[in-house]
Amino acid sequence: MIHRHRRPPRAAAALGVLALLATGCGARVEGGGETAAATVTVNRCGEEVEYTTPQRAVVYEGGSADKMFALGLTDHVLGYVMPPANPPVSESPWAAEYEKVEFLGDDLLNRELVVDAGADFVVAGWQSGFSDERGITPEILDDLGIQSFMHTESCYNYPNHPEEVTPFEGLYTDLERLGRIFGVEERAEELVADYRARVEAVRERAPQGDPVPVFLYDSGTDQPFTAASQVPANDIIRFAGGENVFGDLEERWTQVGWEAVVEAEPEVIIIFDYGDQPAEEKIEFLREYEATADLPAVRDDNFYVLDYNEGISSPRNIDGLEGFAEYLRELRS
């Protein structure tokens, strides 16, 4: 069966609770108006960086925006850059927050856009936003006097200052670090505690017995593009009670061979849903392609559609985990 998880609006509800807890916007204090900008030293991919409380953040992709919105930091966000692959922001639990900030473009992140916007802070991932080839790196922005923050999940191969944690730990780390930068540590702690509790609840209910072999299909016909160990989808699979058939590869998103997919005999295939190729087209390809037509997952029609923003580093990883875990439990019941 093809299963699409429809996320409950938990994230939006959590944002409402956090808004009630807030005493103002970022570095403001009760009765005192806006204070002088606070300075704090926070780790950025293994490098200690001194931050001054940002006021004009530019965020790249849904994961970056969601982290800021989940922390109640909408007032500190100038705008967002959303490439076409990202699903419409209207589908986000934070759709109302997106409406309060500026849409800055639907291209890849670039230096000119950031400078022209007058940004004082940029949030993105390494090689998914920041890029040597495109001339926008934390070092380049440092030289321009623009602060930056990288998703910890993307740091493991960052030159000179590598940092490697499991993907969900990367999410928690980001929320805690952003909480320190913006002076909202309590909000960050509450979010992380809630997310950890939800993950633990899923793990406790995971199907007993051997893990279900799972293959994530991102794209590709000559060679498939898939999720390795360093991306949130790997944690989603293993916490739910599955085993990512390419989870032993120390990479993020990577190409593999169809022969390796066939040898792994996946019982479930996750379709990573984004861009202008519908999930149904990817499924149809796997059904018709000679190498994959006889895979156990294809024969049994065991397809699960994972939303793009549930698979990249984002608070929505928890929603993605809960949805996939429910699917596996039903499959094994």
C-alpha positions in Angstrom: 0.0 0.0 0.0 1.1 3.5 -0.6 1.0 5.5 2.6 1.1 9.2 3.0 1.4 10.5 6.5 -0.8 13.5 7.3 1.0 15.3 10.1 -1.1 16.4 13.0 -0.8 20.2 13.8 1.3 19.5 16.9 4.1 21.9 15.9 1.7 24.8 15.5 0.2 24.1 18.9 3.6 24.0 20.5 4.4 27.3 19.0 1.3 28.8 20.6 2.4 27.5 24.0 5.9 29.0 23.5 4.4 32.3 22.5 2.6 32.5 25.8 5.8 31.8 27.6 7.7 34.5 25.8 8.3 37.8 27.6 9.0 39.6 24.4 11.1 39.5 21.3 14.4 37.8 21.6 16.7 39.9 23.7 14.1 42.1 25.3 13.4 42.2 29.0 10.2 43.0 30.8 9.7 46.7 31.4 13.0 47.6 29.9 12.3 47.8 26.2 15.0 46.5 23.9 18.4 46.0 25.6 21.8 46.4 24.1 22.7 43.5 21.9 23.9 40.5 23.9 27.0 38.6 23.0 27.5 34.9 23.5 30.1 32.3 22.3 28.5 29.3 20.6 30.0 26.3 18.8 29.6 26.4 15.0 30.7 23.1 13.4 33.5 22.6 15.9 34.6 26.3 15.9 33.9 28.6 18.8 32.1 31.7 17.4 31.1 34.9 19.2 27.5 36.0 18.3 25.7 39.2 18.8 21.9 38.8 19.0 20.7 38.9 15.4 17.8 41.0 14.3 17.6 40.4 10.5 18.0 36.7 9.9 17.8 35.1 6.5 16.9 31.4 6.5 17.4 28.9 3.7 14.9 26.1 3.2 12.1 24.9 5.4 14.3 23.3 8.0 16.1 26.5 8.9 12.9 28.5 9.0 11.1 25.9 11.1 13.8 25.9 13.7 13.5 29.6 14.1 9.8 29.6 14.2 9.6 26.7 16.6 11.7 28.7 19.0 9.3 31.7 18.7 11.9 33.8 16.9 9.7 35.1 14.0 10.4 38.7 15.0 14.1 38.1 14.4 13.6 36.7 10.9 13.9 39.1 8.0 12.9 36.6 5.3 13.4 33.2 3.8 14.9 31.7 0.6 13.0 28.6 -0.6 14.2 26.6 -3.6 11.7 25.0 -5.8 12.3 21.5 -4.4 10.8 22.5 -1.1 7.0 21.9 -0.7 4.8 25.0 -0.4 5.2 26.8 2.9 1.4 26.8 3.1 1.7 23.1 4.1 3.9 23.9 7.0 2.8 23.8 10.6 4.2 27.3 10.8 2.4 28.6 7.7 1.2 31.6 9.7 4.7 32.5 10.6 5.9 32.4 7.0 3.3 35.0 6.2 4.8 37.4 8.7 8.3 37.5 7.1 9.5 38.3 3.6 9.9 35.8 0.7 13.4 36.6 -0.6 13.7 34.2 -3.5 13.3 30.7 -4.9 16.9 30.2 -6.0 19.9 28.7 -4.3 21.4 30.7 -1.5 23.9 33.3 -2.7 26.0 36.1 -1.3 24.4 38.9 -3.3 20.9 38.1 -2.0 22.1 38.1 1.6 24.0 41.3 1.3 21.2 43.1 -0.6 18.7 42.1 2.0 20.9 43.6 4.7 21.0 40.4 6.7 22.9 40.1 9.9 22.5 36.3 10.3 22.2 33.4 7.9 20.9 29.9 8.7 21.6 27.1 6.3 23.4 23.7 6.0 26.9 23.0 4.7 26.6 22.2 1.0 22.9 22.7 1.2 22.9 26.4 1.3 26.5 27.3 2.1 28.9 26.3 -0.7 32.5 27.0 -1.7 31.5 26.7 -5.3 28.8 29.4 -5.1 31.0 31.7 -2.9 28.8 31.8 0.2 30.5 30.2 3.2 30.6 31.1 6.9 34.2 32.4 6.4 33.1 34.7 3.5 30.2 36.0 5.5 32.4 36.5 8.6 34.6 38.8 6.5 31.5 40.7 5.4 30.4 41.2 9.0 27.4 38.8 8.6 26.9 36.1 11.2 26.0 32.6 10.2 24.8 29.3 11.7 25.1 25.8 10.2 22.9 22.8 10.8 25.0 20.5 13.0 23.7 17.5 11.1 25.6 18.8 8.0 28.9 19.5 9.8 30.6 16.1 9.7 32.6 16.8 6.5 32.9 20.6 7.0 36.5 21.5 6.2 38.9 22.2 9.2 36.1 22.2 11.8 34.3 18.9 11.5 31.7 17.9 14.0 29.8 14.6 13.9 26.7 13.7 15.8 23.7 11.5 15.0 21.1 13.4 13.0 18.4 13.8 15.7 21.1 14.9 18.2 22.1 17.5 15.5 18.5 18.8 15.6 18.5 19.1 19.4 22.0 20.7 19.3 20.8 23.3 16.8 17.8 24.3 18.9 20.0 24.6 22.0 22.6 26.7 20.2 20.1 28.9 18.6 18.4 29.3 22.0 21.7 30.6 23.4 22.3 32.9 20.5 18.9 34.5 20.9 18.6 34.3 24.6 15.7 31.9 24.6 17.4 28.9 26.3 14.3 27.9 28.3 12.2 27.7 25.2 14.9 25.6 23.5 15.1 23.3 26.6 11.4 22.7 26.6 11.2 21.9 22.9 14.1 19.5 23.1 12.6 17.8 26.1 9.3 17.4 24.3 11.0 16.0 21.2 13.1 13.6 23.1 10.0 12.3 24.9 8.2 11.8 21.7 11.1 9.9 20.2 11.4 7.7 23.2 7.7 6.9 23.1 8.1 5.8 19.5 11.1 3.6 20.3 9.2 1.9 23.1 6.5 0.9 20.7 8.7 -0.3 17.9 7.9 -3.7 16.5 9.7 -6.6 18.1 12.0 -8.9 16.3 14.5 -8.2 13.5 14.4 -4.6 12.1 12.5 -4.2 8.8 14.9 -3.6 5.9 14.1 -0.2 4.4 15.4 1.5 1.3 14.8 5.3 0.9 14.5 6.3 -2.8 15.2 9.9 -3.4 15.6 10.0 -7.2 17.7 8.7 -10.0 17.3 6.1 -12.8 20.8 5.1 -13.8 21.8 5.1 -10.2 19.6 5.7 -7.2 20.1 8.6 -4.8 19.5 7.6 -1.2 20.0 8.4 2.5 23.1 7.2 4.3 23.9 7.4 8.0 24.4 11.2 8.4 20.9 12.4 7.6 17.7 12.5 9.7 15.9 9.8 7.5 18.4 7.3 8.9 17.3 8.0 12.5 13.7 8.0 11.4 14.1 4.5 10.0 16.0 3.0 12.9 14.0 4.6 15.7 10.8 3.4 14.1 12.0 -0.2 14.1 13.5 -0.4 10.7 17.0 -0.8 9.3 18.3 1.5 6.6 19.9 -0.8 4.1 22.5 1.9 3.4 22.8 3.0 7.0 26.4 1.7 7.2 27.6 4.3 4.7 29.3 7.3 6.5 27.8 9.9 4.2 24.7 12.1 3.9 22.8 11.8 0.7 24.6 9.5 -1.7 24.5 7.5 -5.0 24.5 3.7 -4.9 24.1 1.0 -7.4 20.9 -0.8 -8.2 22.7 -4.1 -7.7 23.2 -3.1 -4.0 19.5 -2.3 -3.7 18.5 -5.7 -5.1 21.0 -7.5 -2.8 19.5 -5.7 0.3 16.0 -7.0 -0.5 14.2 -4.1 1.2 10.7 -4.9 2.6 9.7 -1.3 2.7 10.6 1.6 0.4 10.4 5.2 1.5 9.7 7.7 -1.3 11.3 11.0 -0.5 8.7 13.5 -1.8 9.9 16.9 -3.2 10.4 18.9 -6.4 8.4 18.5 -9.5 8.5 14.7 -9.8 5.4 13.4 -8.0 6.0 10.5 -5.6 3.6 8.4 -7.7 5.9 8.7 -10.7 8.9 7.5 -8.6 6.8 4.5 -7.4 5.7 3.7 -11.0 9.3 3.7 -12.1 10.2 1.2 -9.4 7.3 -1.0 -10.4 8.3 -1.0 -14.0 12.1 -1.0 -13.8 13.4 -4.6 -14.4 16.0 -4.4 -11.5 13.4 -3.4 -8.9 10.1 -4.9 -10.0 10.7 -8.1 -8.0 11.9 -6.4 -4.8 9.9 -7.6 -1.8 8.7 -4.0 -1.1 7.6 -3.5 -4.7 5.8 -6.9 -4.9 4.0 -6.3 -1.6 3.3 -2.6 -2.5 5.0 -1.4 0.7 5.7 2.3 -0.1 5.7 5.1 2.4 5.9 8.7 1.2 8.0 11.0 3.4 7.6 14.7 3.1 10.8 16.6 2.2 10.7 18.8 5.4 10.3 15.7 7.5 13.5 14.2 6.0 15.9 17.2 6.2 17.1 18.6 9.5 14.0 20.2 11.0 11.6 20.0 14.0 9.3 18.2 11.6 11.7 15.2 11.8 9.7 14.2 14.9 6.5 14.2 12.9 8.1 12.2 10.2 9.3 9.6 12.7 5.9 9.3 14.3 4.2 8.8 11.0 6.6 6.2 9.7 6.6 4.4 13.0 2.8 4.1 12.9 3.1 2.7 9.4 5.7 0.0 10.4 3.5 -1.0 13.4 0.5 -1.5 11.2 2.6 -3.4 8.7 3.9 -5.8 11.4 0.6 -6.2 13.2 
